[in-house]
Amino acid sequence: MLALLACAAAAWLDVRPPAARDDRAAANEFSAARAMRHLPSIASRPHPVGSAENARVRAYLLAELQTLGLQPQVQTAFVAKPDRWGVVAGTVHNIVARLPGREPGPAVALVAHYDSVTTGPGAADNGASVAAVLETLRALRAGAPLRNEVMVVFTDAEEADLLGAEAFVAQHPWARRIGLALNFDFRGNRGPSMLFETSAGNGRLVAQFAAAAPHPIGGSLGYELYRRMPNSTDFKVFKQAGIAGLNFAAIEGHTHYHTQIDRIDRLQPDSVQHLGENMLAAARSFGESDLQRIHGEDRVFFNAPGLGMPNYGAGWAIAFTALAVALSLVLLVAGLRNGAIRGAGVARALPLFALWLVLAGGACQALWIAVGWLHPDYATLLQGDTYNSHWYLLAFLAVAAGVQTALLAATARWCSALEAGFAAMLVWTALLCWAAAVVPGAGYLLLWPLLAVQAGTCASLARPGRGVSANARLAVQTAAAIPGVALFAIVLWALFVALTPSLAFVAGIAAMLLFGLLAPLLAQIGGSGAGRWGPWLAALALLAVGSVTAGFDTAHPRQNSLLYAQDAASGDAWWISRDDRPDAWTGRYLGASPTQRTMPEFFGPDSDPFWAGATPAVLAPPTLRLDAERAEAHARTLELTIASARNAPRMMLSVDGATVLRAVIAGVEYPNTHADDSEEWMLDLYGQGDAPLRLELQLKPGSAYAIRLIDASYEPTMMRVPRPEGMVAQPFSLNGAALVRSELRGGAGAAADKTGP
């Protein structure tokens, strides 16, 4: 058992980022200390698209690129794209520069977004990546010119539905020069920078990166999961344009993501070092390559302790899968012939193993629900994670081990541990065949543990007294378990960090999948009283540590919400909060007797309930003007002008009641492809400032409509009392914004009524 725990620890340590280097590193090497000197000028305050702080950061980056001897440009562009609810649009300011190569040809693009969210200064997301690009450029300038041009693309408005990348790829002539895009991002504030997404035909890219990077970390399993999730980065836009590339991100420290504690002092320098070392190595390697010959078959890739990033093509994956299938059949026949296993015992073990997977997953999820009942304040952390979630991961693994040990003992009369192991082997083989056909990048996680256990099973099939002692069998089985333990230690950690404890059942099922395959070994280890009770005692101890460390403090702040909402139609204004209950700080704004109400005037008819406290209306409302209206048999056309009187960086225009058939924005037509599904339509507009925007909406005739325009600014000065150190604004919403609403109404056939300017 100690050997297996040591193996798991070694595997986890193998994917830790390297130690940060100070400014004594050689001029042609990457130094996290040098990179992080840029961060006070990039990530001291929130700098979302369209804000004054965004413009200040942009000016700093331009000056730094000029200091490096480059001639940067700002691409200012208006971009709009349809989405499920209508159209997302905005004015963006991308920064681009080129480091010339020795020869003409495609360029290697280093891509990182420089905007932040409104709820945090963005030291990690994505100031760290931007700073690393600057340091990488400095190191490249210190050496001889590369064969290929290196292009820098600092995109704006990544946090606003990738608008900056959309504008660059669609409108900038340099986009056609890119042969390879390397995108860098953060979803936390620490941990390794992992390769988690690639373009199609990634074979040569992955192999070359694995050979060039000093600490390559990533896995094709991660991409198989990621591409099935709704998340996206700027890399999505480059990939959709047919540009080859690799996508990297650090994902630990998720509770800091998009919050006020995404600060420089919370950013792990080691993570910046890992990001930068791999960025510099990749830029140099691909900078000397023929970028027109980088495509090939997709490869399976993963981390293995001491082996770096093994990778191989689909052909090898199929051959290895065929070998595993053949070995499963051979071992099953051999075990039945020599009497080591019974066919009936294996048959009974198959449904039992499926039941064990369900029980382990259910036990872990139930345990997390119980933790939530014990610590209800965890629900305020909108990321679904906690500051101390590593204790819960270890507790879930201990629970899964306890379930496995207990069930092996309880079902011993129906099937032996070896028969249970064979049943798991057959399930693994079936899953491996499924993975090879459906999710080939995930197959390695099943393949190598299975092949190793199959090799060790040969020793289990030999009866005592026929040349293999019990101790020798235990040693062989332990050695055979090492590949599975090493791979699962890495993958379970990555899955848990990515999916958070809110999906605890995934950890339970994955752990039980491995424990089932190792059933003969675990039966020997857990045969004693200590072995049976050890996992449960460990789980209780780990849960106790989690409970003791569950509180909030200045290092682990509580999240809450507060917005200012003003309605020009009624002249009313409120402080509002979506929290379950007001706390001491929000109570100072909501008043002694806040009411709970929905806010359909701001958030539509499906508005969640908010705590609301009345306050004076103090802000100028946005302009929503009807310039012309035309009624036809098949459509009703409105010509509108909208503008923010207070230079708000975001405006949201929505239409309720009547179905929008199409919109014309800045002279471009956008048909509503979801017109039959919903009567709600929305224009989400970023970075327009105080400039007016004309648009035309074509509505289905015969219905009354209501058009509301909300401009959103971020007014920290309106909050007379800043949040205490132990509190931060909740992410993923308009938290902290000042919302001011104007409205325009029209009857089924009557002229429109306007409320607000």
C-alpha positions in Angstrom: 0.0 0.0 0.0 2.8 2.4 0.8 4.4 1.7 -2.5 1.2 2.6 -4.3 0.7 5.8 -2.3 4.3 6.7 -3.0 3.7 6.1 -6.7 0.6 8.3 -6.7 2.5 11.1 -4.9 5.4 10.8 -7.4 3.1 11.0 -10.4 1.4 14.1 -8.9 4.8 15.8 -8.2 5.9 15.0 -11.7 3.3 17.4 -13.1 4.1 20.3 -10.7 5.4 23.4 -12.4 9.1 24.1 -12.1 10.5 26.6 -9.6 10.3 30.3 -10.7 13.6 31.8 -11.9 14.7 35.2 -10.8 16.2 38.0 -12.9 19.6 36.4 -12.8 18.5 34.0 -15.5 20.5 34.3 -18.7 19.2 36.9 -21.2 18.0 34.2 -23.6 16.1 32.3 -21.0 12.7 32.9 -19.5 12.4 34.4 -16.0 9.1 34.6 -14.1 10.5 37.5 -12.0 11.2 39.6 -15.1 7.8 38.7 -16.6 5.9 39.5 -13.4 7.4 43.0 -13.3 4.9 43.9 -16.0 1.9 42.9 -14.0 1.5 46.0 -11.8 0.9 48.0 -15.0 -1.4 45.3 -16.5 -3.4 43.9 -13.7 -3.7 46.3 -10.8 -7.4 47.0 -11.5 -10.2 45.5 -13.6 -9.8 46.5 -17.3 -12.8 45.1 -19.3 -13.3 46.0 -22.9 -14.5 49.5 -23.4 -13.2 50.8 -20.1 -10.7 53.6 -19.5 -8.5 51.1 -17.6 -8.5 48.9 -20.7 -7.2 51.9 -22.7 -4.5 52.5 -20.1 -3.3 48.9 -20.3 -3.3 49.0 -24.1 -1.0 52.1 -24.0 1.4 50.3 -21.7 1.6 47.2 -23.9 2.2 49.4 -27.0 5.0 51.1 -25.2 6.6 47.9 -24.1 6.5 46.4 -27.6 8.1 49.5 -29.0 10.8 49.2 -26.3 11.5 45.7 -27.6 12.2 47.1 -31.0 8.8 46.2 -32.6 6.3 48.4 -34.5 3.0 47.5 -32.9 -0.4 48.3 -34.4 -3.8 48.7 -32.9 -6.6 47.1 -34.8 -9.8 49.0 -33.9 -12.8 47.3 -35.4 -16.5 46.9 -34.9 -17.5 43.2 -34.9 -20.9 41.5 -34.5 -21.9 37.9 -34.6 -25.2 36.0 -34.0 -25.6 33.9 -31.0 -28.5 31.9 -29.5 -30.2 34.9 -28.0 -29.6 37.5 -30.7 -26.4 39.3 -31.6 -23.2 40.0 -29.7 -21.3 43.1 -31.0 -18.7 45.6 -29.9 -15.8 47.8 -30.8 -12.5 46.2 -29.9 -8.9 47.3 -29.9 -6.5 44.4 -30.7 -2.7 44.9 -30.4 -0.6 43.2 -33.1 3.2 43.2 -33.8 5.7 41.1 -35.8 9.2 39.9 -35.0 10.6 39.3 -38.5 12.1 35.9 -39.4 15.1 35.1 -41.6 12.8 33.8 -44.4 9.4 34.7 -45.8 6.6 32.4 -45.0 3.9 31.6 -42.4 4.2 33.1 -39.0 4.0 31.6 -35.5 1.5 33.6 -33.5 1.6 34.0 -29.8 -2.0 34.8 -28.7 -3.2 36.1 -25.3 -6.1 38.3 -24.4 -5.4 41.5 -22.4 -8.8 42.4 -21.3 -10.2 41.3 -17.9 -13.6 40.7 -16.4 -15.3 43.5 -14.5 -15.1 41.6 -11.2 -11.4 41.1 -11.0 -8.0 42.7 -12.0 -7.0 39.7 -14.0 -3.5 39.1 -12.7 -3.7 35.4 -13.8 -6.5 35.7 -16.3 -4.9 36.9 -18.4 -2.2 39.3 -17.3 0.2 36.4 -16.6 0.0 35.2 -20.2 0.4 38.7 -21.6 3.4 39.3 -19.4 4.9 35.9 -20.4 4.6 36.9 -24.1 6.5 40.1 -23.4 9.2 38.2 -21.6 9.3 35.6 -24.4 9.8 38.3 -27.0 12.6 39.8 -25.0 14.3 36.3 -24.8 13.8 35.8 -28.5 15.3 39.2 -29.3 18.4 38.2 -27.2 19.1 35.3 -29.6 19.6 34.9 -33.4 16.5 35.5 -35.6 14.3 32.5 -36.2 13.5 31.2 -39.6 9.8 32.1 -39.3 8.2 35.3 -38.3 6.8 35.5 -34.7 3.6 37.4 -34.5 2.1 38.8 -31.3 -1.7 39.0 -31.0 -3.0 40.6 -27.8 -6.7 40.3 -28.3 -9.3 42.5 -26.7 -12.8 41.4 -25.5 -12.1 37.7 -25.0 -14.2 37.9 -22.0 -17.0 39.4 -24.2 -17.7 36.3 -26.3 -14.3 36.3 -28.0 -15.1 39.4 -30.0 -11.4 40.5 -30.3 -10.3 37.2 -31.8 -13.3 37.3 -34.2 -12.4 40.8 -35.4 -8.7 39.8 -35.9 -9.3 36.6 -37.8 -12.1 38.1 -39.9 -10.8 41.5 -40.6 -7.0 41.8 -40.1 -4.8 41.0 -43.2 -2.1 39.6 -41.0 -4.4 36.7 -39.9 -3.8 35.1 -43.3 -0.1 35.0 -42.6 -0.4 32.7 -39.5 0.7 29.2 -40.0 0.5 28.2 -36.3 -1.3 29.8 -33.4 -0.3 29.2 -29.8 -2.9 30.5 -27.3 -2.3 31.0 -23.6 -4.9 31.5 -20.9 -5.6 30.9 -17.2 -8.7 29.5 -15.4 -7.2 29.8 -12.0 -4.0 31.3 -10.5 -1.7 28.4 -10.0 -0.6 25.0 -11.2 1.0 23.8 -14.4 0.3 25.3 -17.8 -1.4 22.4 -19.6 -1.8 21.6 -23.2 -5.6 20.9 -23.3 -6.7 21.5 -26.9 -5.2 21.2 -30.3 -6.3 21.7 -33.9 -7.3 18.7 -36.0 -4.4 16.7 -37.5 -2.3 17.5 -34.5 0.3 14.6 -34.8 3.4 16.6 -35.7 2.4 19.5 -33.5 2.1 17.3 -30.4 5.2 15.3 -31.1 7.3 18.5 -31.7 6.0 20.3 -28.6 6.6 17.2 -26.5 10.2 17.0 -27.7 10.9 20.8 -27.4 9.2 21.8 -24.2 11.3 21.3 -21.0 8.2 20.4 -19.0 5.4 19.3 -21.4 2.1 18.7 -19.5 -1.2 17.8 -21.0 -3.3 15.0 -22.3 -5.6 14.1 -25.1 -8.2 13.0 -22.6 -8.5 16.6 -21.5 -9.4 17.7 -25.0 -11.9 14.9 -25.5 -13.7 16.3 -22.4 -13.2 20.0 -23.2 -14.6 19.9 -26.7 -17.8 18.5 -25.3 -18.2 21.4 -22.8 -19.6 24.9 -23.4 -16.4 26.6 -22.5 -14.3 28.4 -25.1 -11.2 30.6 -25.5 -9.8 32.7 -28.3 -8.3 29.5 -29.8 -11.8 28.4 -30.9 -11.9 31.3 -33.4 -8.4 30.5 -34.8 -9.3 26.8 -35.1 -12.6 27.5 -36.8 -10.7 29.6 -39.4 -8.6 26.6 -40.2 -5.4 27.8 -38.5 -3.4 25.0 -36.8 -2.4 25.5 -33.2 -2.2 24.5 -29.6 -4.1 25.8 -26.6 -2.7 26.1 -23.1 -4.1 27.0 -19.7 -3.4 26.7 -15.9 -6.5 25.7 -14.1 -5.7 25.3 -10.4 -7.0 27.9 -7.9 -10.4 28.1 -9.6 -11.9 30.0 -6.6 -9.8 33.0 -7.6 -11.0 32.9 -11.2 -12.9 36.1 -12.3 -12.8 37.6 -8.8 -11.1 40.4 -6.9 -8.5 38.0 -5.6 -7.1 37.3 -9.0 -4.3 39.6 -7.8 -0.6 39.7 -8.4 0.2 38.6 -4.8 -2.0 35.5 -5.2 -0.5 34.5 -8.6 1.9 31.5 -8.3 5.3 32.5 -9.9 6.1 28.9 -10.6 3.0 28.7 -12.8 4.2 31.7 -14.8 7.6 30.1 -15.1 6.1 26.9 -16.5 4.0 28.8 -18.9 6.9 30.9 -20.1 9.5 28.2 -20.4 7.1 26.1 -22.6 6.1 29.2 -24.6 9.7 30.1 -25.3 10.6 26.6 -26.2 7.6 26.2 -28.5 8.2 29.5 -30.2 11.8 28.6 -30.9 11.0 25.1 -32.1 8.1 26.0 -34.4 10.0 29.2 -35.4 12.6 27.0 -37.1 10.1 24.5 -38.7 8.4 24.3 -42.0 4.9 25.4 -40.9 3.4 24.1 -44.2 4.3 20.5 -43.1 3.0 20.4 -39.5 -0.2 18.5 -40.2 -0.6 14.8 -39.6 -2.8 12.2 -38.1 -4.2 13.0 -34.6 -2.0 11.6 -31.8 -2.8 10.3 -28.3 -0.7 12.1 -25.7 -0.4 12.1 -21.9 2.0 12.5 -19.0 3.8 9.5 -17.5 6.3 10.0 -14.6 9.8 10.1 -15.9 8.8 9.8 -19.5 7.6 13.3 -20.2 4.8 13.3 -22.7 4.5 10.0 -24.6 2.5 10.2 -27.8 1.6 8.0 -30.7 -0.7 7.9 -33.7 -4.1 6.4 -34.2 -2.6 3.4 -35.9 -0.6 2.4 -32.8 -3.7 3.0 -30.6 -5.7 0.5 -32.7 -2.9 -2.0 -32.6 -2.5 -1.7 -28.8 -6.3 -2.0 -28.3 -6.3 -5.2 -30.4 -3.5 -6.6 -28.2 -5.4 -5.8 -25.0 -8.6 -7.5 -26.4 -6.6 -10.6 -27.4 -4.9 -10.7 -23.9 -8.2 -10.5 -22.1 -9.6 -13.4 -24.1 -6.4 -15.5 -23.7 -6.3 -14.9 -19.9 -10.0 -15.6 -19.5 -9.6 -19.0 -21.3 -6.4 -19.8 -19.3 -8.0 -19.0 -16.0 -11.0 -21.1 -16.7 -8.9 -24.1 -17.9 -6.6 -24.2 -14.9 -9.5 -23.6 -12.4 -8.2 -20.3 -11.0 -11.5 -18.7 -11.9 -15.1 -20.0 -12.4 -17.2 -18.9 -15.3 -20.2 -18.5 -13.0 -18.1 -16.4 -10.6 -17.0 -14.0 -13.4 -20.6 -13.8 -14.7 -21.9 -12.9 -11.2 -19.1 -10.3 -10.7 -20.0 -8.4 -13.9 -23.2 -6.9 -12.7 -21.7 -6.5 -9.2 -18.9 -4.4 -10.7 -21.4 -2.1 -12.4 -23.3 -1.8 -9.1 -20.0 -0.9 -7.3 -19.4 1.9 -9.8 -22.8 3.3 -9.1 -22.4 2.9 -5.4 -19.0 4.6 -5.3 -20.2 7.5 -7.4 -23.4 7.9 -5.5 -21.6 7.7 -2.1 -19.2 10.5 -3.1 -22.0 12.7 -4.5 -24.1 12.1 -1.3 -21.1 12.9 0.8 -20.6 16.3 -1.1 -24.3 17.1 -0.6 -23.8 16.4 3.1 -20.8 18.6 3.2 -23.0 21.3 1.6 -25.6 20.9 4.4 -22.9 21.2 7.0 -21.3 24.2 5.4 -24.1 26.1 3.6 -21.8 29.1 2.9 -20.0 26.9 0.3 -23.0 27.7 -2.0 -21.9 31.3 -2.2 -18.8 30.2 -4.2 -20.2 30.3 -7.7 -17.3 28.4 -9.2 -18.6 25.2 -7.6 -15.3 24.8 -5.9 -13.9 25.5 -2.4 -10.7 26.9 -1.1 -9.9 23.6 0.5 -11.3 21.1 -2.0 -8.1 19.0 -2.2 -9.1 17.5 1.2 -12.4 16.5 -0.2 -10.8 14.8 -3.2 -8.7 12.7 -0.9 -11.8 11.9 1.2 -13.7 10.8 -1.9 -10.9 8.5 -2.9 -10.8 7.0 0.6 -14.6 6.5 0.4 -14.3 4.7 -2.9 -11.5 2.5 -1.5 -13.7 1.7 1.5 -16.7 0.8 -0.7 -14.4 -1.5 -2.7 -13.0 -3.2 0.3 -16.4 -3.7 1.9 -18.1 -5.0 -1.2 -15.3 -7.4 -1.9 -15.8 -8.9 1.5 -19.6 -8.9 1.3 -19.6 -10.7 -2.1 -16.8 -13.2 -1.5 -19.3 -16.1 -1.4 -20.5 -15.2 -4.9 -17.2 -14.4 -6.5 -13.6 -14.4 -5.5 -11.4 -11.3 -5.7 -9.7 -12.7 -8.8 -13.0 -13.3 -10.5 -14.0 -9.7 -9.6 -10.7 -8.6 -11.1 -11.5 -10.6 -14.3 -15.0 -9.0 -14.5 -13.4 -5.6 -14.2 -10.9 -6.6 -16.9 -13.7 -7.5 -19.3 -15.5 -4.2 -18.6 -12.2 -2.3 -19.1 -11.7 -4.1 -22.4 -15.2 -3.2 -23.6 -14.7 0.4 -22.5 -11.4 0.5 -24.4 -13.0 -0.7 -27.6 -15.7 2.0 -27.1 -13.1 4.7 -26.5 -11.1 3.6 -29.6 -14.2 4.2 -31.7 -15.7 7.3 -30.1 -13.1 9.1 -28.0 -9.7 7.9 -29.2 -7.8 10.5 -27.2 -9.1 9.0 -24.0 -8.1 5.5 -24.7 -4.6 5.7 -23.2 -6.1 5.9 -19.7 -7.7 2.5 -20.1 -5.0 0.9 -22.3 -1.8 1.1 -20.3 -3.3 0.1 -16.8 -5.1 -2.7 -18.5 -2.0 -4.1 -20.3 0.0 -3.9 -17.1 -2.6 -5.7 -15.0 -2.9 -8.3 -17.7 0.8 -9.0 -17.5 0.5 -9.2 -13.7 -2.5 -11.5 -13.9 -0.3 -14.2 -15.4 1.3 -14.6 -11.9 -2.2 -14.7 -10.3 -3.2 -17.6 -12.5 -0.3 -19.8 -11.3 -1.4 -21.8 -8.2 0.7 -21.7 -5.0 3.2 -24.5 -5.0 3.7 -24.3 -8.8 6.6 -21.9 -8.8 5.1 -18.6 -7.7 4.9 -17.8 -3.9 2.3 -15.6 -2.4 4.8 -12.9 -1.7 6.1 -13.1 -5.3 2.5 -12.9 -6.6 1.9 -9.8 -4.3 5.1 -8.1 -5.6 4.1 -8.8 -9.3 0.6 -7.5 -8.7 1.9 -4.4 -7.0 4.3 -3.7 -9.9 1.4 -4.3 -12.4 -0.7 -1.7 -10.5 1.9 1.1 -10.8 1.0 2.3 -14.4 -2.7 2.5 -13.4 -2.0 4.3 -10.2 0.4 6.8 -11.8 -1.9 7.6 -14.7 -5.1 7.8 -12.5 -3.3 10.0 -9.9 -2.7 12.6 -12.6 -6.0 12.3 -14.4 -8.1 12.2 -11.2 -6.4 15.4 -10.0 -7.0 17.1 -13.3 -10.6 15.9 -13.6 -11.4 17.1 -10.1 -9.8 20.5 -10.6 -11.6 20.9 -13.9 -15.0 19.6 -12.9 -14.9 20.8 -9.2 -16.4 18.8 -6.3 -19.9 19.7 -7.5 -19.4 16.6 -9.7 -18.0 14.4 -7.0 -19.5 11.3 -8.5 -17.0 11.5 -11.3 -14.1 11.0 -8.9 -15.9 8.1 -7.2 -16.6 6.3 -10.4 -13.1 6.8 -11.8 -11.5 5.6 -8.6 -13.7 2.6 -8.4 -12.9 1.8 -12.0 -9.3 1.5 -11.1 -9.9 -0.3 -7.8 -12.0 -2.9 -9.6 -9.2 -3.7 -11.9 -6.9 -4.0 -8.9 -9.3 -6.1 -6.9 -7.0 -9.1 -6.4 -4.3 -6.9 -5.0 -6.6 -4.8 -2.8 -8.2 -8.0 -1.4 -4.7 -9.0 -0.1 -4.0 -5.5 1.2 -7.4 -5.0 2.8 -7.8 -8.5 4.2 -6.9 -7.5 7.7 -9.1 -5.4 10.1 -6.9 -2.4 9.6 -7.2 -2.9 5.8 -11.0 -3.0 6.0 -11.4 0.0 8.4 -8.4 2.1 7.2 -10.1 3.8 4.2 -13.2 4.8 6.3 -11.0 6.2 9.1 -8.9 8.1 6.5 -12.1 9.5 5.0 -13.4 10.7 8.4 -10.0 12.3 9.1 -9.9 14.0 5.8 -13.5 15.3 6.1 -12.6 16.6 9.6 -9.7 18.5 8.1 -12.0 19.9 5.4 -14.5 21.0 8.0 -11.9 22.7 10.2 -10.5 24.6 7.2 -14.0 25.4 5.7 -14.3 29.0 7.1 -13.8 32.3 5.3 -11.1 34.9 6.1 -9.0 37.5 4.3 -7.1 34.8 2.5 -10.3 32.9 1.7 -12.9 35.6 1.2 -16.7 35.0 1.1 -18.5 35.9 -2.1 -21.5 38.2 -2.3 -23.4 40.3 -4.9 -24.5 43.9 -5.1 -25.8 46.0 -8.1 -27.3 49.4 -8.6 -30.4 49.4 -10.8 -32.2 52.5 -12.0 -35.4 52.6 -14.0 -35.9 55.7 -16.1 -39.5 54.7 -16.7 -40.5 55.0 -13.1 -37.7 57.2 -11.8 -37.0 54.5 -9.1 -33.6 53.1 -8.2 -32.5 50.2 -6.0 -29.5 48.5 -4.6 -30.1 44.8 -5.4 -28.5 41.6 -4.4 -29.0 38.0 -5.6 -27.6 36.5 -2.4 -29.7 34.0 -0.4 -29.8 36.5 2.4 -28.2 40.0 3.0 -24.9 40.0 4.9 -23.5 42.8 7.1 -22.0 44.6 4.2 -24.8 44.3 1.6 -27.2 45.2 4.4 -25.6 48.7 4.6 -26.9 49.3 1.1 -30.1 47.4 1.1 -31.3 49.0 4.3 -32.9 47.7 7.4 -36.0 46.3 5.7 -35.1 45.1 2.2 -37.8 43.4 0.1 -37.3 40.3 -2.1 -38.7 40.8 -5.6 -38.0 39.8 -9.2 -36.6 42.4 -11.5 -38.3 41.7 -14.9 -37.7 45.3 -16.0 -33.9 44.6 -16.0 -33.6 40.8 -16.4 -36.8 39.8 -18.3 -39.8 37.9 -17.4 -37.7 34.9 -16.1 -35.9 37.1 -13.6 -34.5 35.5 -10.4 -35.6 37.0 -7.1 -33.3 39.8 -5.7 -33.1 41.5 -2.4 -33.9 45.2 -3.1 -33.5 48.4 -1.2 -34.7 51.8 -2.5 -32.1 54.5 -3.2 -32.1 57.8 -5.1 -31.8 57.8 -8.9 -28.5 59.6 -9.7 -27.3 58.5 -13.2 -28.2 59.6 -16.7 -30.3 57.0 -18.6 -29.3 55.7 -22.0 -30.8 57.1 -25.2 -33.3 54.8 -26.9 -34.9 56.7 -29.9 -37.3 55.5 -32.5 -36.4 57.3 -35.7 -38.8 55.6 -38.1 -41.4 52.8 -38.2 -42.8 51.0 -41.2 -45.7 48.6 -41.2 -46.0 46.0 -43.9 -48.1 42.9 -44.4 -45.3 40.5 -43.5 -43.2 42.6 -41.1 -43.0 45.7 -38.9 -39.7 47.6 -39.2 -38.2 49.9 -36.6 -35.3 52.2 -37.1 -33.6 52.9 -33.7 -30.7 55.0 -32.4 -29.1 53.9 -29.1 -26.4 55.6 -27.1 -25.0 55.7 -23.5 -25.0 59.2 -22.0 -22.4 58.2 -19.5 -19.9 56.3 -21.8 -20.9 52.9 -20.3 -18.7 50.1 -21.7 -21.7 47.8 -22.2 -25.2 48.2 -23.4 -27.9 45.5 -23.6 -31.0 45.9 -25.8 -33.7 43.3 -25.6 -37.1 42.9 -27.4 -40.0 41.2 -25.6 -43.4 40.3 -26.9 -42.8 40.4 -30.6 -40.5 38.0 -32.5 -37.5 39.6 -34.2 -37.1 38.3 -37.7 -33.8 40.1 -38.5 -31.6 42.9 -37.4 -29.4 45.3 -39.4 -26.5 46.6 -37.3 -23.9 48.9 -38.7 -25.2 48.1 -42.2 -24.9 44.3 -41.8 -28.0 42.0 -41.7 -28.4 39.3 -39.1 -31.3 37.0 -39.6 -32.8 35.5 -36.4 -32.3 31.8 -36.9 -34.1 31.1 -33.6 -37.2 33.1 -34.5 -39.5 30.1 -34.2 -38.2 29.1 -30.8 -38.5 32.3 -28.7 -40.0 35.7 -28.7 -37.0 37.2 -26.8 -34.1 38.7 -28.7 -31.1 40.6 -27.4 -28.2 42.8 -28.7 -25.3 42.6 -26.3 -23.0 45.6 -27.2 -19.5 46.2 -25.8 -17.1 49.2 -26.1 -19.5 51.6 -28.0 -18.7 54.3 -25.5 -21.0 57.4 -26.0 -21.1 57.1 -29.8 -24.6 56.5 -31.1 -25.4 53.3 -32.9 -28.2 53.0 -35.5 -29.9 49.7 -36.0 -33.0 48.3 -37.7 -35.2 45.6 -36.3 -37.8 43.7 -38.3 -40.6 42.3 -36.1 -43.4 39.9 -36.8 -46.5 42.1 -37.2 -49.6 42.0 -35.0 -47.9 41.9 -31.6 -47.2 44.5 -29.0 -43.6 44.9 -28.1 -41.4 46.2 -25.4 -37.8 47.2 -26.1 -35.6 47.9 -23.1 -32.1 49.3 -23.3 -29.8 48.9 -20.3 -26.3 50.4 -20.1 -23.9 48.9 -17.6 -21.0 50.7 -16.1 -18.8 49.7 -13.2 -18.9 52.5 -10.5 -16.8 51.5 -7.5 -17.1 55.1 -6.2 -20.9 54.6 -5.8 -20.2 52.0 -3.1 -19.5 54.3 -0.3 -18.2 51.5 1.9 -15.9 49.1 0.1 -16.1 45.4 0.7 -14.1 44.2 3.8 -11.0 42.2 3.1 -12.9 39.0 3.8 -15.4 39.5 1.0 -15.2 39.6 -2.8 -17.8 40.2 -5.6 -19.3 37.0 -7.0 -18.1 36.3 -10.6 -20.0 35.4 -13.8 -22.6 38.1 -13.6 -23.1 41.9 -13.7 -22.1 42.0 -10.1 -20.8 45.4 -9.1 -22.4 47.1 -12.1 -24.6 50.2 -12.3 -27.5 49.4 -14.5 -29.7 52.2 -16.0 -32.8 51.3 -18.1 -34.8 53.1 -20.7 -37.8 51.6 -22.5 -39.7 51.8 -25.7 -43.2 50.2 -26.1 -45.4 49.7 -29.1 -48.9 48.2 -29.4 -50.0 45.6 -31.9 -50.6 48.4 -34.4 -50.1 51.6 -32.5 -47.2 54.0 -32.4 -44.5 53.5 -29.9 -44.4 55.1 -26.4 -40.9 56.0 -25.1 -39.8 56.1 -21.5 -36.4 57.6 -20.9 -34.5 59.9 -23.3 
